[in-house]
Amino acid sequence: MESGRRGGAAEGAGPAALRRTLTFRDLVVYGLLFIAPMAPVGIFGTLLATSHGAITLVYVVATAAMACTAYSYAQMVRVAPRAGSVYTYARVGLGEGAGFVAGWMAMLDYLLIPAVAYLFSGIALHALVPSVHQWVWTALAVVVTTLLNLWGVRTAAVVGFVVLALELAVLVVFVGAAGYVLVTAGARRGWSEPFTGAGAFSPAAVLAAVSVAVLSFLGFDAIASFAEESAGGPRRVARAVLACLAVAGVLFAVQTYLAALLAPVSAAGLAARPGEQGSAFYVTAEAAVGPWLGQLVAAGKAVGAAFAALAGQAAAGRLLFAMARDRRLPGAMAEVDARRGVPRRALLGAAGVTLVAAVWAARRDDGLEQLSSIVNVGALTAFGLLHASVIGWFRFRARERAGLPGVLRHVVVPVLGLVVVVAVLVAASPTAQAVGGCWLAVGLVWLAVQYGRRSRPGGAGTGEGGAAG
């Protein structure tokens, strides 16, 4: 069909359509790929030091905090089961202007998180094959995963499932080996220390670590970007969002608990030597079991990071597609490939930006630090607007009848989620806040230009669907 090939706004044939081919399993796979089951590996040492040893409690609290965001996604995906995720939800719940801001800020996250993941992959592969520079490995990872995304969403989902299975297998090997060591040789730390910390318990230290740990969960929201490609409708997408968060929370808690019990360096020691924090998980695996486990974990992290970026790139493409279809970005990105059923130009646009950012960072000594410092601001700002959208839609636009269940679902939970988001944003680094502020300013200027064009005689209309999209 022509409407499946081109953006309807350009051709007058109705909105472009994506194919409904993704199962519940596919959706959960995409979410877990983007999060990465071994996400705590890279920041294990930092969180252990910051929390004074109570790292598992940190992930339990972070999972509970992010559950509010997952619940808000589950509410809004039923209201607006379209591609675009938080952009679509804010547009429905708060209006076109707020929707654009949410999409614009989420775009910063969706474009840079894959770049960070590609860089992680390049660094790990360079460590395994030092003769090839890490920027070459980084660029190769971008090319391979982009080709898979262009091949079709089902193909990418199948390959992603295989990679996820391998990554989970590595995690199972670590859990089994760590469990065996604990049974035969005992723990280096107290059995309750990963929950209570070393010495006096510090709520402030735990909360400070939570503000970093929530970044491990960024990406589960990508599931909502595939709402138009789910074969089971919005209810299945909502269940997949909640299931993905629950599985990730359990995996994160288990691996950090075992690693914390076996860590050869105490939390205080890591706090005194920040340079050792990045490799703390690998050092723990090697010291407790052997060098082979450290290398296996590193290899699993390398492959897992690349395919986390694959899921992130796919979500970014859907966001660009949705905004272009609503005439908020150039209409060319609203084209859907007739053969593969994917937003080809939007995917290539996202891949191009990610490639430049990832290779730039890979060629700099401080590239990872620069990228990592700003990836969370866009996502958290979008999360805040998501929570506001739930309140805006159910309490004001849909005029939901008052009642305790409705107040809990559509007021209390979103407000709690909003409090968490604001707290984490306040705790963000000055660099991250500055970059996020500049990105927001550019987006507001672009939005003002669009509204200015509409106000002129003969200007463009409000776009299909109005505020309700």
Helices and strands as residue ranges (DSSP letters): G 2-4, H 8-11, H 24-35, H 40-50, H 55-79, H 86-94, H 96-128, H 134-151, H 153-185, H 193-196, H 203-213, G 214-217, G 220-229, H 233-262, H 267-272, G 274-276, H 280-288, H 291-325, G 331-334, H 344-362, H 367-372, H 375-391, I 392-397, H 404-407, I 408-412, H 413-427, H 430-455, G 466-468
